[in-house]
């Protein structure tokens, strides 16, 4: 915004220009005779300014960290600042930015803005009484009120305030309102012409005389169009200038009117911040810049034979005398006259491919740097559009990029509902790809109106091919994946369950809990006496081992297959029945009790690979009521020591080794070192007993210390009796699972027993549609919560068969997943998006999918991270018969928070899949979106923090091991009454939940909140990109600027061999796509091409670590990292990029 105080002197202007999250407050001194500018400036934060009497008033804005609603006055005469205090009990508007403010008489009026919500509230501050008051809709008024918006523009005319356009959070607007200060009523302003400016935000609106002027703004792209609204005639007209150069396209610029001059300064053109300064002389409708004699003289040379040294022969044999020196500004003619082309020596050169009129315009541009093309497309005449397109094509053929851009800008500045289809057709005919894309986007955004327009009908009747438009629109409408006979957004069964769970959560889970076996039925459903530490079914007794194994054997299903062990490293494939599992688990439980004194409540730590014995030990602990804690096999000794110190196990279960592609990881040295590093377990190396499982197929440990190491096979052979299942309280701890996510110190999540049985039984039945005899395949690891819930416990509680997989999704090739589906007739598969992307990269055409019979597969479920839409569409392309279910949950919750529901026996239909969304929240989870002030966001499609109303459903973590206070502080204190998920997301207008990123991964760029998940989604959609990670690089002016680390499709050799030119071209393409799909504010600061991204063993990208590296900060290598060497490559590439950036800044 720009304001001025002409009472100061006749030549002083107070200017405020916003750049990023900073602003400059500058006094401009204009010399009366020469308009020479002298500048005196100071820095401040991003507020909004108005002028009253001899003072400038600043209200609200964004300080780079938070929205604010403070209010300051700057006295011009005394050059002092002071805070403005409101009197009485009046309250100012909520903290906000991007609002509008004007002064009328003795009051300031503030409208709209963004305070975490898009606002349309209206406030008045009286400078005399220092009192704030809110203006509301009049009870007996006309009912008109502008909708919520920010980045609008307002101006005052007589006793009225005019408001035009803005952004409502979903789209730009071009509605036009007038507020009468006397009646305090709004009216909608209608124009007598159809030249209303296109929808936009961040534009300038000023008043002069009986007119309102509008310049520039953003419609998704920067604009330079200029309009006048004649108030008395109630009509918009386009303003044309007679001379001089108008300002280029821009938004977030500033402007004001002084002495019949409309001044415009600075702004942003989509690529760079600007500091040019223009003014427009309103009375003459001409730029007040003296005409250049040089330009006039050159203009007079057009078609003038004087000094002519070349002549062109055009259509109709019309001759066009020209001048080689001036034509040589064009690369085409420069090459013609300076090389040995035959035309060099010709006096007359024939040009058959261009019309006389178009050539005249080209020559005029080359002579004068100007071209009168504006009027060519103002009308709806299709021939006029064709003429402009011919000029565009000529500029393209001759290589005159600026003229091409001028044509493009002029055409798109005048696109409207009637001529949009004609512009699209013309650009298609003339191969103007960028113009065609912009026209296509306009049509798609306004498809309903354009498709009903006369222009659209005319082209259709003329047999113009409009199929590309209709196909693209159809694809947009089909952005959901719908399933035969199961494609309804409304699901009566789901809605009834969700409503029941919201209104009577306890009653709902009482019904759900009756589907499992209880040793002692509960009489109390929920204990909230120590809220927020809620406990489900507190007086009931249960055993998860009994529910998962023994009851199936007792019911005559003991010969059914419980586990199918499949190892790609050892080629072992083994089917294990429920009876076999019961036998081994019972014997293990017995020797744990007899030989090691393990009883209810004791801790047993497992440091094991993916072999069935791991499952037996976990069940044996649960059988006795002991608490197991599984640590991912291969974790470093120090990380293992931290976990041993925290849970203090009586026994450690380990193996001789774990297997990874091409290597053997010896576990015993790691365990021994970890025990030597323990600080809280006294003499741990001697006191903690260890049971070792010898992997005779690969590696067997020799010379073991038999005082502390006990051989599993010997122990099992010595024990033939089966321990009985020990009934435990439903609230009894089942396990401790340590998780650090992608950053931070490991934390011990404690899960209960009863709630877990209830939740997993419901999940397997209703979400995954898995029942007795079905084959289920989860490719996770027992070291993660997915392995606990959906390899070890969930499938067996339902009586299903679970594939126990030791391997990687591309070992021996990218067809291993499909081989398993065919071989074992898998009904549902549960994998991480990372695994699918790896398979997609190796087998993009899906040739290996076609190699196998995957007809048994019904559900393809995704877990562990947000899945990008491109990957979901890849799955759908190659597995079109399969229902794709992207689930979202956390270690803390134990089962899905939001997902689809495949149990068609009860639910009847499944929801359509929306790539990028996790469908609908599960009954029992009351999911809300809240803003930074913890106010619920009810407007659809608004990004905020994802929170879940307490009490959380069964199986939610009981606490952090040994630290209730830290549990409450970390998870339950940020938003009182809610569980803080740590994720950012939104709920759309169909109720679908979208998890965009972690809260920490929301980037604040120049006051705008950008989701790294959304940026990655767009980048990954580029045809050359396989995967990406976006993090924020701190800039002192703009805040966090997005930088993308990108893996390209193709071999590592190809990626490493990219030249600087190749990288620059790809960077430009990716950046243009981001700006187009997300918006100009989302411009990437950089793209760094790498061969791998650092990830945890569960496939999560370590964005926190990458962010520290790109900001040149110290970082701790996460214990969960899969490949340590990747960080070295990331650091090297980041340092190269940072150095190049520093070098470029020094040159500037």
Rosetta blueprint (number, residue, H / E / L):
1 X L
2 X E
3 X L
4 X L
5 X L
6 X L
7 X L
8 X L
9 X L
10 X L
11 X L
12 X E
13 X E
14 X E
15 X E
16 X E
17 X E
18 X E
19 X E
20 X L
21 X L
22 X E
23 X E
24 X E
25 X E
26 X E
27 X E
28 X E
29 X E
30 X E
31 X L
32 X L
33 X L
34 X L
35 X L
36 X L
37 X E
38 X E
39 X E
40 X E
41 X E
42 X E
43 X E
44 X E
45 X E
46 X E
47 X E
48 X E
49 X E
50 X E
51 X E
52 X E
53 X L
54 X L
55 X E
56 X E
57 X E
58 X E
59 X E
60 X E
61 X E
62 X E
63 X L
64 X L
65 X L
66 X L
67 X E
68 X E
69 X E
70 X E
71 X E
72 X E
73 X E
74 X E
75 X E
76 X L
77 X L
78 X L
79 X L
80 X E
81 X E
82 X E
83 X E
84 X L
85 X L
86 X L
87 X L
88 X L
89 X L
90 X L
91 X L
92 X L
93 X L
94 X L
95 X L
96 X E
97 X E
98 X L
99 X L
100 X E
101 X E
102 X E
103 X E
104 X E
105 X L
106 X L
107 X E
108 X E
109 X E
110 X E
111 X E
112 X E
113 X E
114 X E
115 X L
116 X L
117 X L
118 X E
119 X E
120 X E
121 X E
122 X E
123 X E
124 X E
125 X E
126 X E
127 X L
128 X L
129 X L
130 X L
131 X E
132 X E
133 X E
134 X E
135 X E
136 X L
137 X L
138 X L
139 X L
140 X L
141 X L
142 X L
143 X L
144 X L
145 X L
146 X L
147 X L
148 X L
149 X E
150 X E
151 X L
152 X L
153 X E
154 X E
155 X E
156 X E
157 X E
158 X L
159 X L
160 X E
161 X E
162 X E
163 X E
164 X E
165 X E
166 X E
167 X E
168 X L
169 X L
170 X L
171 X L
172 X E
173 X E
174 X E
175 X E
176 X E
177 X E
178 X E
179 X E
180 X E
181 X L
182 X L
183 X L
184 X L
185 X E
186 X E
187 X E
188 X E
189 X L
190 X L
191 X L
192 X L
193 X L
194 X L
195 X L
196 X L
197 X L
198 X L
199 X L
200 X E
201 X E
202 X L
203 X L
204 X E
205 X E
206 X E
207 X E
208 X E
209 X L
210 X L
211 X E
212 X E
213 X E
214 X E
215 X E
216 X E
217 X E
218 X E
219 X L
220 X L
221 X L
222 X E
223 X E
224 X E
225 X E
226 X E
227 X E
228 X E
229 X E
230 X E
231 X L
232 X L
233 X L
234 X L
235 X E
236 X E
237 X E
238 X E
239 X L
240 X L
241 X L
242 X L
243 X L
244 X L
245 X L
246 X L
247 X L
248 X L
249 X L
250 X E
251 X E
252 X L
253 X L
254 X E
255 X E
256 X E
257 X E
258 X E
259 X L
260 X L
261 X E
262 X E
263 X E
264 X E
265 X E
266 X E
267 X E
268 X E
269 X L
270 X L
271 X L
272 X L
273 X E
274 X E
275 X E
276 X E
277 X E
278 X E
279 X E
280 X E
281 X E
282 X L
283 X L
284 X L
285 X L
286 X E
287 X L
288 X L
289 X L
290 X L
291 X L
292 X L
293 X H
294 X H
295 X H
296 X H
297 X H
298 X H
299 X H
300 X H
301 X L
302 X L
303 X L
304 X L
305 X L
306 X L
307 X L
308 X L
309 X L
310 X E
311 X E
312 X E
313 X E
314 X L
315 X H
316 X H
317 X H
318 X L
319 X E
320 X E
321 X E
322 X E
323 X L
324 X H
325 X H
326 X H
327 X H
328 X L
329 X L
330 X L
331 X H
332 X H
333 X H
334 X H
335 X H
336 X H
337 X H
338 X H
339 X L
340 X L
341 X L
342 X H
343 X H
344 X H
345 X H
346 X L
347 X L
348 X E
349 X E
350 X E
351 X L
352 X L
353 X L
354 X L
355 X L
356 X H
357 X H
358 X H
359 X H
360 X H
361 X H
362 X H
363 X H
364 X H
365 X H
366 X H
367 X H
368 X H
369 X L
370 X L
371 X L
372 X L
373 X L
374 X H
375 X H
376 X H
377 X L
378 X L
379 X L
380 X L
381 X L
382 X H
383 X H
384 X H
385 X H
386 X H
387 X H
388 X H
389 X H
390 X H
391 X H
392 X H
393 X H
394 X H
395 X H
396 X H
397 X H
398 X H
399 X L
400 X L
401 X H
402 X H
403 X H
404 X H
405 X H
406 X H
407 X H
408 X H
409 X H
410 X H
411 X H
412 X H
413 X H
414 X L
415 X L
416 X L
417 X L
418 X L
419 X L
420 X H
421 X H
422 X H
423 X H
424 X H
425 X H
426 X H
427 X H
428 X H
429 X H
430 X L
431 X L
432 X L
433 X H
434 X H
435 X H
436 X H
437 X H
438 X H
439 X H
440 X H
441 X H
442 X H
443 X H
444 X H
445 X H
446 X L
447 X H
448 X H
449 X H
450 X H
451 X H
452 X L
453 X L
454 X H
455 X H
456 X H
457 X H
458 X H
459 X H
460 X H
461 X H
462 X L
463 X L
464 X L
465 X L
466 X L
467 X H
468 X H
469 X H
470 X H
471 X H
472 X H
473 X H
474 X H
475 X H
476 X H
477 X H
478 X L
479 X L
480 X E
481 X E
482 X L
483 X E
484 X L
485 X L
486 X E
487 X L
488 X L
489 X L
490 X L
491 X L
492 X H
493 X H
494 X H
495 X H
496 X H
497 X H
498 X H
499 X H
500 X H
501 X H
502 X H
503 X H
504 X L
505 X H
506 X H
507 X H
508 X H
509 X H
510 X H
511 X H
512 X H
513 X H
514 X L
515 X L
516 X L
517 X L
518 X L
519 X L
520 X E
521 X L
522 X L
523 X L
524 X L
525 X L
526 X E
527 X E
528 X L
529 X L
530 X L
531 X L
532 X L
533 X L
534 X L
535 X E
536 X E
537 X L
538 X L
539 X L
540 X L
541 X E
542 X E
543 X L
544 X H
545 X H
546 X H
547 X H
548 X H
549 X H
550 X H
551 X H
552 X H
553 X H
554 X H
555 X L
556 X L
557 X L
558 X L
559 X L
560 X L
561 X E
562 X E
563 X E
564 X E
565 X E
566 X E
567 X E
568 X L
569 X L
570 X L
571 X L
572 X L
573 X E
574 X E
575 X E
576 X E
577 X E
578 X H
579 X H
580 X H
581 X H
582 X H
583 X H
584 X H
585 X H
586 X H
587 X H
588 X H
589 X H
590 X H
591 X H
592 X H
593 X H
594 X H
595 X H
596 X H
597 X L
598 X L
599 X L
600 X L
601 X L
602 X L
603 X E
604 X E
605 X E
606 X E
607 X E
608 X E
609 X L
610 X L
611 X L
612 X H
613 X H
614 X H
615 X H
616 X H
617 X H
618 X H
619 X H
620 X H
621 X H
622 X H
623 X H
624 X H
625 X L
626 X L
627 X E
628 X E
629 X E
630 X E
631 X E
632 X E
633 X L
634 X L
635 X L
636 X L
637 X H
638 X H
639 X H
640 X H
641 X H
642 X H
643 X H
644 X H
645 X H
646 X H
647 X H
648 X L
649 X L
650 X L
651 X E
652 X E
653 X E
654 X E
655 X E
656 X L
657 X E
658 X E
659 X E
660 X E
661 X L
662 X L
663 X E
664 X E
665 X E
666 X E
667 X H
668 X H
669 X H
670 X H
671 X H
672 X H
673 X H
674 X H
675 X H
676 X H
677 X H
678 X L
679 X L
680 X L
681 X L
682 X L
683 X L
684 X H
685 X H
686 X H
687 X H
688 X L
689 X E
690 X E
691 X E
692 X E
693 X E
694 X L
695 X E
696 X L
697 X L
698 X L
699 X E
700 X L
701 X L
702 X L
703 X L
704 X L
705 X L
706 X L
707 X L
708 X L
709 X E
710 X E
711 X E
712 X H
713 X H
714 X H
715 X H
716 X H
717 X H
718 X H
719 X L
720 X L
721 X L
722 X L
723 X L
724 X L
725 X L
726 X L
727 X L
728 X E
729 X E
730 X L
731 X L
732 X L
733 X E
734 X E
735 X E
736 X E
737 X E
738 X E
739 X E
740 X L
741 X L
742 X L
743 X L
744 X L
745 X L
746 X L
747 X E
748 X E
749 X E
750 X E
751 X E
752 X E
753 X L
754 X H
755 X H
756 X H
757 X H
758 X H
759 X H
760 X H
761 X H
762 X H
763 X H
764 X H
765 X H
766 X H
767 X H
768 X L
769 X L
770 X L
771 X L
772 X L
773 X L
774 X L
775 X E
776 X E
777 X E
778 X E
779 X L
780 X L
781 X L
782 X L
783 X L
784 X L
785 X H
786 X H
787 X H
788 X H
789 X H
790 X H
791 X H
792 X H
793 X H
794 X H
795 X H
796 X H
797 X H
798 X L
799 X L
800 X L
801 X E
802 X E
803 X E
804 X E
805 X E
806 X E
807 X L
808 X L
809 X L
810 X L
811 X L
812 X L
813 X L
814 X L
815 X L
816 X H
817 X H
818 X H
819 X H
820 X H
821 X H
822 X H
823 X H
824 X H
825 X L
826 X L
827 X L
828 X E
829 X E
830 X E
831 X E
832 X L
833 X H
834 X H
835 X H
836 X H
837 X H
838 X H
839 X H
840 X H
841 X H
842 X H
843 X L
844 X L
845 X L
846 X L
847 X H
848 X H
849 X H
850 X H
851 X H
852 X L
853 X L
854 X L
855 X L
856 X L
857 X L
858 X L
859 X E
860 X E
861 X E
862 X E
863 X L
864 X L
865 X L
866 X L
867 X L
868 X L
869 X H
870 X H
871 X H
872 X H
873 X H
874 X H
875 X H
876 X H
877 X H
878 X H
879 X L
880 X L
881 X L
882 X L
883 X E
884 X E
885 X E
886 X E
887 X L
888 X E
889 X L
890 X L
891 X L
892 X L
893 X L
894 X L
895 X L
896 X L
897 X L
898 X E
899 X E
900 X L
901 X L
902 X L
903 X L
904 X H
905 X H
906 X H
907 X H
908 X L
909 X L
910 X L
911 X L
912 X L
913 X E
914 X E
915 X L
916 X L
917 X L
918 X L
919 X L
920 X E
921 X E
922 X L
923 X L
924 X L
925 X L
926 X L
927 X E
928 X E
929 X E
930 X E
931 X L
932 X L
933 X L
934 X L
935 X L
936 X E
937 X L
938 X L
939 X L
940 X L
941 X L
942 X L
943 X L
944 X E
945 X E
946 X E
947 X E
948 X E
949 X E
950 X L
951 X L
952 X L
953 X L
954 X L
955 X L
956 X L
957 X L
958 X L
959 X E
960 X E
961 X L
962 X L
963 X L
964 X H
965 X H
966 X H
967 X H
968 X H
969 X H
970 X H
971 X H
972 X H
973 X L
974 X L
975 X L
976 X L
977 X L
978 X E
979 X E
980 X E
981 X E
982 X E
983 X E
984 X E
985 X E
986 X E
987 X E
988 X L
989 X L
990 X L
991 X L
992 X L
993 X E
994 X E
995 X E
996 X E
997 X E
998 X E
999 X H
1000 X H
1001 X H
1002 X E
1003 X E
1004 X E
1005 X E
1006 X L
1007 X L
1008 X E
1009 X E
1010 X E
1011 X E
1012 X H
1013 X H
1014 X H
1015 X H
1016 X H
1017 X H
1018 X H
1019 X H
1020 X H
1021 X L
1022 X L
1023 X L
1024 X L
1025 X E
1026 X E
1027 X E
1028 X E
1029 X E
1030 X E
1031 X E
1032 X E
1033 X E
1034 X E
1035 X E
1036 X L
1037 X L
1038 X L
1039 X E
1040 X E
1041 X E
1042 X E
1043 X E
1044 X E
1045 X E
1046 X E
1047 X E
1048 X E
1049 X L
1050 X L
1051 X L
1052 X H
1053 X H
1054 X H
1055 X H
1056 X H
1057 X L
1058 X L
1059 X L
1060 X H
1061 X H
1062 X H
1063 X H
1064 X H
1065 X H
1066 X H
1067 X H
1068 X H
1069 X H
1070 X H
1071 X H
1072 X H
1073 X H
1074 X H
1075 X H
1076 X H
1077 X H
1078 X L
1079 X L
1080 X H
1081 X H
1082 X H
1083 X L
1084 X L
1085 X L
1086 X E
1087 X E
1088 X E
1089 X E
1090 X L
1091 X L
1092 X L
1093 X L
1094 X L
1095 X E
1096 X E
1097 X L
1098 X L
1099 X L
1100 X L
1101 X E
1102 X L
1103 X H
1104 X H
1105 X H
1106 X H
1107 X H
1108 X H
1109 X H
1110 X H
1111 X L
1112 X L
1113 X L
1114 X L
1115 X L
1116 X L
1117 X L
1118 X L
1119 X L
1120 X L
1121 X E
1122 X L
1123 X L
1124 X L
1125 X H
1126 X H
1127 X H
1128 X H
1129 X H
1130 X H
1131 X H
1132 X H
1133 X H
1134 X H
1135 X H
1136 X H
1137 X H
1138 X H
1139 X H
1140 X H
1141 X H
1142 X H
1143 X H
1144 X H
1145 X H
1146 X H
1147 X H
1148 X L
